[in-house]
Structure formats: C-alpha cells, structure tokens
Amino acid sequence: MPKVSNTTRQAAAQGRKASGRKPVVTHARDAEATQRRILQAARQEFAMNGLAGARVDIIAEKAEANKRMIYHYFGSKEALFERVLEDAYTDICVAEQSLRLNHLDPKTALETLVRFTWQYYLDNPDFLTLVNNENLQKAVHLHGSEVLPVISRNRLDMMETLLARGEKAGVFRPGIDAMQLNITIAAIGYYYITNRFTGSIIFECDFMEPEMLRRRLEFNIETVVRTVCK
C-alpha cells in the first residue's frame, strides 16, 4: 500500500501521475485554472444528473471552456467523472487531517471526528450524491484508481492511531476494528441524510429541522462513544 509522505493532495497528485496522466507544461497557470473550472462545473453536473445524465456541453458552458478542452485534459466523460470522484474523496480526507486529532485527548478526538463527519455531509451533499452514483455503477470508475488507495490508507492510519492512543490511555476498549469504526461513523450520518425525504414521511417529522439535526448528532456521538469507550 502506498505511503503518504507529505500532504494527501500531493500523494493524490503523485497517484495521478503514476496512472499515466501527462502533466501540462505549456501555459501551466491558464491550464490549471481551466481545469479547476471544469472540475468544479463537472462536480455540480454529475451530482445533479449522475454520470449518465450529465452533459459535457453543459459542463463546458459552466466552466467557460469548450468540449474539446475537456477531452484534451481528461480524455472522456468517464475519466472526468473518475477525477471528480478522486477529488471528492481527497477533499474530505484533507479536511479530516486539518482537525489535528493527535492534539486532542482520545475521547474528545473521537467526538470531534463524529461531529466533523456529520457536518461535512450536511455542508457537502454533492459528495453523498457522487458516492451514491458511483455505487449504482458498481464502482467501475474507481477500480483502477491510483489515488483512492492512498487516500483510504491515510484515513485508516488516522483511525488506527487514534484507537491505539485511546487504548493506551485506558479510555477505549481493546481490539476495536478501525475499518469497521470508520464505516459506522460514516453510515450513521450518511443514511439519515440520504434518506431524509422518505424518512420525513415515514416518521412524520422534518428530518432537516434544526432540532432534529441536533438530536441526531447527539445520538451519533453517543452511539460511537458507547461502542468504543470502556
């Protein structure tokens, strides 16, 4: 598994380079700015309409570019979708790292991570939509990604380090599976938000009302803390 020796974004860029994507050397600044606009427009379009429904001409129009430039930089709509997914996962990983969990006591760090994940999903609904869409596609666009394994290893390392600190301090139960805990923290926020419309009908309440969101976050934190702490 690749190791992250610097920042996650640098590791992700190295992964893309290793996957054979050629760096742009001519008019680098203009090219990078154009690619950023394309990626931002593509993220919005893919999140709104999915891969099948997304239109390259609309992405080009929103990015103030043209279709030829999109194909020049990214190769195809599918490759652009893969890049958008990679960037989406990179963004959440970088945001997690900025929490500086190692500077907090283990229990506070765990609660901070749960709070962060919940708020990130609320603030970035397009992330959930993109992940949903890729799962509908059976993750075919990420199978060959050189970036995702680096990101995943980095996130798992962070959780393993936190659990080890908590176990050493006598706060956490021994033997907690870092991968399973990662999945649980994601799932308890993910399900609530992605099912907010049907849930609001089934339970006859507004899932997105501030008090409901507050109560859900408290429940998420309590659930994880009870699972991990002695």
C-alpha positions as CSV (number, residue, x, y, z in Angstrom):
1,M,0.0,0.0,0.0
2,P,1.4,3.4,-0.9
3,K,2.6,5.6,2.0
4,V,1.6,9.3,2.3
5,S,4.9,11.1,2.8
6,N,3.7,14.6,2.5
7,T,0.2,16.0,2.2
8,T,-2.7,14.0,0.9
9,R,-3.2,16.3,-2.0
10,Q,0.5,15.7,-3.1
11,A,0.0,12.0,-2.7
12,A,-3.1,12.1,-4.8
13,A,-1.3,14.1,-7.5
14,Q,1.5,11.5,-7.5
15,G,-1.1,8.8,-7.9
16,R,-2.5,10.5,-10.9
17,K,1.0,10.9,-12.4
18,A,1.7,7.3,-11.8
19,S,-1.5,6.4,-13.6
20,G,-0.2,7.9,-16.8
21,R,-1.8,11.3,-16.9
22,K,0.6,13.7,-18.6
23,P,1.3,16.9,-16.8
24,V,0.5,20.1,-18.7
25,V,3.7,22.2,-19.2
26,T,2.6,24.8,-21.7
27,H,0.8,27.9,-20.3
28,A,0.6,26.0,-16.9
29,R,-1.3,28.6,-15.0
30,D,-4.0,29.1,-17.5
31,A,-4.3,25.4,-18.0
32,E,-4.6,24.7,-14.3
33,A,-7.2,27.4,-13.9
34,T,-9.2,26.0,-16.8
35,Q,-9.1,22.5,-15.3
36,R,-10.2,23.8,-11.9
37,R,-13.3,25.4,-13.5
38,I,-14.0,22.3,-15.5
39,L,-13.8,20.1,-12.4
40,Q,-16.0,22.4,-10.4
41,A,-18.6,22.5,-13.1
42,A,-18.4,18.8,-13.6
43,R,-18.9,18.1,-9.9
44,Q,-22.1,20.1,-9.9
45,E,-23.3,18.5,-13.1
46,F,-22.5,14.9,-12.1
47,A,-24.0,15.5,-8.6
48,M,-27.2,16.8,-10.1
49,N,-27.7,14.4,-13.0
50,G,-25.4,11.4,-12.4
51,L,-22.9,10.1,-15.0
52,A,-25.5,9.0,-17.5
53,G,-27.5,12.3,-17.4
54,A,-24.6,14.7,-17.2
55,R,-23.8,16.6,-20.4
56,V,-20.3,17.6,-21.5
57,D,-21.6,20.7,-23.3
58,I,-23.2,22.0,-20.1
59,I,-20.0,21.4,-18.2
60,A,-18.1,23.2,-20.8
61,E,-20.5,26.2,-20.8
62,K,-20.4,26.5,-17.0
63,A,-16.6,26.2,-17.0
64,E,-16.3,28.9,-19.7
65,A,-14.4,26.3,-21.7
66,N,-15.3,24.1,-24.7
67,K,-15.8,20.4,-25.1
68,R,-12.5,20.0,-27.0
69,M,-10.6,21.3,-23.9
70,I,-12.4,18.8,-21.6
71,Y,-11.5,15.9,-23.8
72,H,-7.9,17.2,-24.1
73,Y,-7.4,17.5,-20.4
74,F,-9.4,14.5,-19.2
75,G,-9.8,12.2,-22.2
76,S,-13.5,11.3,-21.8
77,K,-16.6,12.0,-19.7
78,E,-16.0,8.8,-17.8
79,A,-12.4,9.8,-17.0
80,L,-13.6,13.2,-15.9
81,F,-16.1,11.5,-13.6
82,E,-13.3,9.4,-12.1
83,R,-11.3,12.6,-11.4
84,V,-14.2,14.3,-9.8
85,L,-14.7,11.3,-7.5
86,E,-11.0,11.2,-6.6
87,D,-11.0,14.9,-5.8
88,A,-14.2,14.4,-3.7
89,Y,-12.5,11.7,-1.6
90,T,-9.3,13.8,-1.4
91,D,-11.2,16.8,-0.1
92,I,-12.8,15.0,2.8
93,C,-9.5,13.4,3.7
94,V,-7.7,16.7,3.7
95,A,-10.5,18.2,5.8
96,E,-10.2,15.4,8.3
97,Q,-6.4,15.9,8.6
98,S,-7.0,19.6,9.4
99,L,-8.8,18.5,12.6
100,R,-5.4,17.7,14.1
101,L,-6.9,14.9,16.2
102,N,-3.5,13.9,17.6
103,H,-3.5,17.1,19.6
104,L,-6.8,16.2,21.4
105,D,-7.3,13.6,24.1
106,P,-8.7,10.4,22.6
107,K,-12.3,10.7,23.6
108,T,-12.5,14.3,22.5
109,A,-10.8,13.4,19.2
110,L,-13.4,10.7,18.6
111,E,-16.3,13.0,19.3
112,T,-14.7,15.7,17.1
113,L,-14.4,13.2,14.2
114,V,-18.1,12.2,14.5
115,R,-19.2,15.9,14.6
116,F,-17.0,16.7,11.6
117,T,-18.3,13.8,9.5
118,W,-21.9,14.8,10.2
119,Q,-21.3,18.4,9.4
120,Y,-19.3,17.6,6.3
121,Y,-22.2,15.6,4.9
122,L,-24.6,18.4,5.6
123,D,-22.3,21.0,4.0
124,N,-21.4,18.9,1.0
125,P,-24.5,17.0,-0.2
126,D,-22.9,16.6,-3.6
127,F,-20.3,14.3,-2.0
128,L,-23.0,11.9,-1.0
129,T,-24.7,12.1,-4.3
130,L,-21.5,11.4,-6.2
131,V,-20.7,8.4,-4.0
132,N,-24.3,7.1,-4.4
133,N,-24.0,7.4,-8.2
134,E,-20.7,5.5,-8.3
135,N,-22.2,2.7,-6.2
136,L,-25.0,2.4,-8.7
137,Q,-22.3,2.0,-11.3
138,K,-20.7,-0.8,-9.1
139,A,-17.7,1.5,-8.6
140,V,-16.4,0.7,-12.1
141,H,-14.7,4.1,-12.4
142,L,-12.6,3.7,-9.2
143,H,-11.4,0.1,-9.7
144,G,-8.2,1.3,-11.4
145,S,-7.7,4.5,-9.4
146,E,-4.2,5.0,-8.2
147,V,-5.4,7.8,-5.9
148,L,-8.1,6.1,-3.8
149,P,-5.9,3.5,-2.1
150,V,-3.5,6.3,-0.9
151,I,-6.4,8.3,0.5
152,S,-8.0,5.2,2.1
153,R,-4.8,4.1,3.7
154,N,-4.2,7.6,5.1
155,R,-7.7,7.7,6.6
156,L,-7.3,4.2,8.1
157,D,-3.9,5.2,9.6
158,M,-5.6,8.1,11.3
159,M,-8.2,5.9,12.9
160,E,-5.7,3.3,13.9
161,T,-3.5,5.9,15.6
162,L,-6.5,7.3,17.4
163,L,-7.6,3.9,18.6
164,A,-4.1,3.0,19.8
165,R,-3.8,6.2,21.8
166,G,-7.2,5.6,23.4
167,E,-6.4,2.0,24.3
168,K,-3.0,3.0,25.7
169,A,-4.7,5.7,27.8
170,G,-7.2,3.1,29.1
171,V,-10.1,5.0,27.6
172,F,-11.0,2.8,24.6
173,R,-11.8,-0.9,24.6
174,P,-9.1,-3.0,23.1
175,G,-9.5,-4.7,19.7
176,I,-11.7,-2.1,18.0
177,D,-11.6,-2.7,14.2
178,A,-10.5,0.7,12.6
179,M,-12.1,-0.1,9.3
180,Q,-15.4,-1.1,10.9
181,L,-15.4,2.0,13.1
182,N,-14.8,4.2,10.0
183,I,-17.8,2.6,8.3
184,T,-20.0,3.1,11.3
185,I,-19.2,6.7,11.7
186,A,-19.9,7.3,8.0
187,A,-23.1,5.2,8.0
188,I,-24.9,6.8,10.9
189,G,-24.7,10.2,9.3
190,Y,-24.9,9.0,5.7
191,Y,-28.1,7.1,6.0
192,Y,-30.0,9.8,7.8
193,I,-29.2,12.5,5.2
194,T,-29.6,10.4,2.1
195,N,-32.9,9.1,3.3
196,R,-34.2,12.4,4.7
197,F,-37.1,12.7,2.3
198,T,-38.6,9.3,2.8
199,G,-37.7,9.4,6.4
200,S,-39.6,12.6,6.9
201,I,-42.7,11.0,5.5
202,I,-42.3,7.7,7.4
203,F,-41.7,9.3,10.8
204,E,-43.9,12.3,10.2
205,C,-41.3,14.9,11.0
206,D,-38.9,17.2,9.2
207,F,-35.5,15.4,9.3
208,M,-33.7,18.7,8.4
209,E,-35.3,20.8,11.1
210,P,-32.6,22.2,13.3
211,E,-33.7,20.5,16.5
212,M,-33.9,17.2,14.7
213,L,-30.4,17.6,13.3
214,R,-29.1,18.5,16.8
215,R,-30.8,15.4,18.3
216,R,-29.4,13.2,15.6
217,L,-25.8,14.4,16.1
218,E,-26.1,13.8,19.8
219,F,-27.3,10.3,19.1
220,N,-24.5,9.7,16.6
221,I,-21.9,10.8,19.2
222,E,-23.4,8.7,22.0
223,T,-23.6,5.6,19.7
224,V,-19.9,5.8,18.7
225,V,-18.7,6.7,22.2
226,R,-20.6,3.8,23.8
227,T,-19.2,1.4,21.1
228,V,-15.6,2.5,21.6
229,C,-15.1,3.7,25.2
230,K,-14.9,1.5,28.3
